[in-house]
Amino acid sequence: MDIQGQINNIQARLQNAMDEMVDKIDRTKLRPLQRNAHLKIADCYGMKNANADEVQRCVQVNSQMMQQIDQIVNGEIQNFQNRLQRCANTCQDDFQSDNYNNRSGVPTEASQKKMVSCFASCADKSVSTIKALQTKLEGDVDSLTRGH
């Protein structure tokens, strides 16, 4: 398999692991909470004796938790992606450094293999942390929802 094919396989493996984690959290934690929040918001509009400001406050209160959860989940996923990107950048920097002295301008097979190996290592480290990330996110969601 060529270098690009190997890199594509590494990316696909990492993406699949991340997609599975996000899907599990969505199904087990987020959807039930979103359903509850939407039902409560719908109840706000059924408050016959409330004025418009009271209805709006009710909607905001019942939307707030989901907004906080979205911020937490998106922030953790962004941190995960940032760590992975820093690792990949280090691989790329090492690859470029290895090829500075190469006068032909064509990267050597050895430096390409080293870069792919480095990317694979980044992916392996990242995949190994996904379960811990999932546990953290589930705990964060649980602790946030306990108060509601």
Summary of the structure (lengths in Angstrom):
residues: 148
radius of gyration: 22.9
end to end distance: 52.8
largest distance: 80.5
contacts: 388
relative contact order: 0.14
helix: 87%
strand: 0%
